[in-house]
Amino acid sequence: MNTPPTNSVKGKLFIEISPEHYHRMLKYANEASPLYSRLKNSIKRDDAIIVPCDPADAEMLLGVARHFCPAAAANILAVMSTSREKLYQQR
């Protein structure tokens, strides 16, 4: 997980987080919240968790990460920034 993934497809972002960060954020997410749903529906690998989300969901994920898992926030922000840069380059 050295460099943040920059994949986006039609407004979707694919945010990669470590299993440790995933479990930490899931621990603090309310089961009725959209965040909990996003995390539970993520793509789970042995070494990483891929969370597909739209930009609004990414903002929500970033907010939670800043409070409960600051180490994950930098990676989330990097993916969001790269996605914005690609969008501006396409215009």
TIKOL-939928 format. One record per atom (N, C-alpha, C): residue number from 1; atom name; x, y, z. Coordinates in steps of 0.05 Angstrom, whole numbers, plus 5000, padded with zeros to 4 digits. Layout:
<rs>
R     i   at      x      y      z
R   NUM   CA      X      Y      Z
...
</rs>
This chain:
<rs>
R     i   at      x      y      z
R     1    N   5017   4976   5000
R     1   CA   5000   5000   5000
R     1    C   5017   5025   5000
R     2    N   5039   5025   4985
R     2   CA   5057   5047   4985
R     2    C   5046   5072   4971
R     3    N   5033   5068   4948
R     3   CA   5021   5091   4934
R     3    C   4991   5087   4933
R     4    N   4976   5108   4937
R     4   CA   4947   5105   4937
R     4    C   4937   5099   4909
R     5    N   4918   5081   4907
R     5   CA   4906   5075   4881
R     5    C   4891   5100   4871
R     6    N   4891   5104   4845
R     6   CA   4879   5127   4834
R     6    C   4856   5120   4815
R     7    N   4846   5096   4817
R     7   CA   4825   5087   4799
R     7    C   4799   5101   4806
R     8    N   4786   5109   4785
R     8   CA   4759   5119   4787
R     8    C   4744   5112   4761
R     9    N   4720   5104   4764
R     9   CA   4704   5096   4741
R     9    C   4677   5110   4743
R    10    N   4671   5128   4724
R    10   CA   4645   5142   4724
R    10    C   4637   5152   4751
R    11    N   4655   5167   4764
R    11   CA   4648   5180   4789
R    11    C   4653   5162   4814
R    12    N   4661   5137   4809
R    12   CA   4667   5120   4832
R    12    C   4696   5122   4839
R    13    N   4702   5122   4864
R    13   CA   4729   5121   4874
R    13    C   4734   5094   4887
R    14    N   4758   5084   4885
R    14   CA   4765   5059   4897
R    14    C   4787   5064   4917
R    15    N   4779   5066   4942
R    15   CA   4798   5074   4964
R    15    C   4808   5049   4977
R    16    N   4835   5047   4977
R    16   CA   4848   5024   4989
R    16    C   4857   5031   5018
R    17    N   4849   5014   5036
R    17   CA   4857   5017   5064
R    17    C   4867   4990   5074
R    18    N   4882   4991   5095
R    18   CA   4893   4966   5107
R    18    C   4870   4952   5122
R    19    N   4872   4926   5126
R    19   CA   4853   4911   5142
R    19    C   4851   4923   5170
R    20    N   4873   4931   5181
R    20   CA   4873   4943   5208
R    20    C   4856   4968   5209
R    21    N   4860   4986   5189
R    21   CA   4844   5011   5188
R    21    C   4815   5005   5183
R    22    N   4809   4985   5166
R    22   CA   4782   4977   5160
R    22    C   4768   4968   5186
R    23    N   4780   4951   5201
R    23   CA   4768   4941   5226
R    23    C   4764   4963   5247
R    24    N   4783   4981   5248
R    24   CA   4781   5003   5267
R    24    C   4758   5022   5259
R    25    N   4755   5028   5234
R    25   CA   4732   5046   5226
R    25    C   4706   5031   5228
R    26    N   4705   5006   5222
R    26   CA   4680   4990   5224
R    26    C   4671   4989   5253
R    27    N   4690   4987   5271
R    27   CA   4684   4986   5300
R    27    C   4668   5010   5309
R    28    N   4674   5034   5297
R    28   CA   4661   5058   5305
R    28    C   4636   5066   5288
R    29    N   4631   5051   5267
R    29   CA   4609   5057   5250
R    29    C   4583   5045   5261
R    30    N   4562   5060   5261
R    30   CA   4536   5050   5269
R    30    C   4525   5032   5247
R    31    N   4514   5009   5254
R    31   CA   4504   4990   5234
R    31    C   4483   5001   5216
R    32    N   4469   5022   5224
R    32   CA   4448   5035   5207
R    32    C   4460   5057   5189
R    33    N   4485   5062   5191
R    33   CA   4497   5085   5176
R    33    C   4505   5076   5148
R    34    N   4506   5096   5129
R    34   CA   4516   5090   5102
R    34    C   4545   5081   5103
R    35    N   4561   5092   5122
R    35   CA   4589   5085   5124
R    35    C   4592   5055   5130
R    36    N   4576   5045   5148
R    36   CA   4577   5016   5155
R    36    C   4571   4999   5130
R    37    N   4551   5007   5115
R    37   CA   4544   4993   5091
R    37    C   4567   4994   5070
R    38    N   4579   5017   5067
R    38   CA   4602   5020   5048
R    38    C   4625   5001   5056
R    39    N   4631   5001   5082
R    39   CA   4653   4985   5091
R    39    C   4647   4955   5089
R    40    N   4622   4947   5096
R    40   CA   4615   4919   5094
R    40    C   4614   4909   5066
R    41    N   4608   4926   5047
R    41   CA   4606   4918   5019
R    41    C   4633   4923   5003
R    42    N   4654   4927   5018
R    42   CA   4680   4931   5005
R    42    C   4692   4905   4995
R    43    N   4712   4907   4979
R    43   CA   4726   4884   4968
R    43    C   4749   4877   4987
R    44    N   4748   4853   4998
R    44   CA   4767   4845   5018
R    44    C   4788   4827   5006
R    45    N   4813   4835   5010
R    45   CA   4836   4819   5003
R    45    C   4852   4814   5028
R    46    N   4872   4796   5027
R    46   CA   4888   4791   5050
R    46    C   4904   4815   5060
R    47    N   4914   4831   5041
R    47   CA   4932   4853   5049
R    47    C   4919   4880   5046
R    48    N   4894   4882   5036
R    48   CA   4882   4908   5033
R    48    C   4851   4905   5030
R    49    N   4838   4927   5036
R    49   CA   4809   4929   5032
R    49    C   4804   4951   5012
R    50    N   4788   4946   4991
R    50   CA   4782   4966   4971
R    50    C   4753   4974   4976
R    51    N   4749   5000   4981
R    51   CA   4723   5011   4986
R    51    C   4714   5027   4962
R    52    N   4695   5016   4946
R    52   CA   4684   5032   4924
R    52    C   4664   5052   4934
R    53    N   4666   5076   4927
R    53   CA   4648   5096   4936
R    53    C   4647   5120   4917
R    54    N   4626   5136   4920
R    54   CA   4625   5161   4905
R    54    C   4639   5183   4921
R    55    N   4643   5206   4909
R    55   CA   4657   5227   4923
R    55    C   4645   5235   4950
R    56    N   4618   5235   4952
R    56   CA   4605   5242   4977
R    56    C   4611   5221   4999
R    57    N   4611   5196   4991
R    57   CA   4617   5175   5010
R    57    C   4646   5176   5018
R    58    N   4664   5184   4999
R    58   CA   4692   5187   5006
R    58    C   4696   5209   5026
R    59    N   4681   5230   5024
R    59   CA   4682   5252   5044
R    59    C   4674   5242   5071
R    60    N   4653   5226   5072
R    60   CA   4643   5215   5097
R    60    C   4664   5196   5109
R    61    N   4676   5179   5092
R    61   CA   4697   5161   5101
R    61    C   4721   5176   5112
R    62    N   4728   5198   5098
R    62   CA   4750   5215   5107
R    62    C   4745   5227   5134
R    63    N   4721   5237   5138
R    63   CA   4713   5249   5164
R    63    C   4716   5229   5187
R    64    N   4706   5205   5183
R    64   CA   4708   5184   5203
R    64    C   4737   5177   5208
R    65    N   4752   5174   5186
R    65   CA   4780   5166   5189
R    65    C   4796   5188   5205
R    66    N   4790   5213   5200
R    66   CA   4804   5234   5214
R    66    C   4800   5232   5244
R    67    N   4776   5223   5253
R    67   CA   4770   5221   5281
R    67    C   4780   5195   5294
R    68    N   4776   5173   5280
R    68   CA   4780   5147   5292
R    68    C   4804   5132   5281
R    69    N   4814   5140   5258
R    69   CA   4837   5126   5246
R    69    C   4853   5145   5229
R    70    N   4866   5164   5242
R    70   CA   4881   5185   5227
R    70    C   4901   5174   5207
R    71    N   4912   5150   5212
R    71   CA   4932   5139   5193
R    71    C   4919   5133   5166
R    72    N   4894   5126   5166
R    72   CA   4880   5120   5140
R    72    C   4872   5146   5126
R    73    N   4869   5168   5140
R    73   CA   4859   5193   5128
R    73    C   4877   5203   5106
R    74    N   4903   5201   5109
R    74   CA   4921   5211   5088
R    74    C   4918   5196   5062
R    75    N   4914   5170   5063
R    75   CA   4910   5154   5039
R    75    C   4883   5161   5026
R    76    N   4863   5164   5041
R    76   CA   4836   5171   5031
R    76    C   4837   5198   5017
R    77    N   4850   5217   5030
R    77   CA   4852   5244   5019
R    77    C   4869   5243   4993
R    78    N   4890   5227   4992
R    78   CA   4906   5225   4968
R    78    C   4890   5215   4944
R    79    N   4874   5195   4949
R    79   CA   4857   5184   4927
R    79    C   4837   5205   4918
R    80    N   4825   5219   4937
R    80   CA   4805   5239   4930
R    80    C   4819   5262   4913
R    81    N   4842   5270   4922
R    81   CA   4857   5292   4908
R    81    C   4865   5283   4880
R    82    N   4875   5259   4877
R    82   CA   4883   5249   4851
R    82    C   4859   5247   4832
R    83    N   4836   5239   4843
R    83   CA   4812   5237   4827
R    83    C   4803   5265   4817
R    84    N   4805   5285   4834
R    84   CA   4798   5312   4826
R    84    C   4817   5322   4805
R    85    N   4843   5316   4808
R    85   CA   4862   5325   4788
R    85    C   4856   5313   4761
R    86    N   4849   5287   4760
R    86   CA   4842   5274   4735
R    86    C   4818   5286   4722
R    87    N   4798   5293   4739
R    87   CA   4774   5305   4729
R    87    C   4780   5332   4715
R    88    N   4797   5349   4728
R    88   CA   4804   5374   4716
R    88    C   4820   5371   4691
R    89    N   4837   5351   4689
R    89   CA   4853   5346   4665
R    89    C   4835   5338   4642
R    90    N   4813   5325   4647
R    90   CA   4795   5316   4625
R    90    C   4779   5338   4614
R    91    N   4777   5360   4627
R    91   CA   4760   5383   4618
R    91    C   4774   5398   4596
</rs>
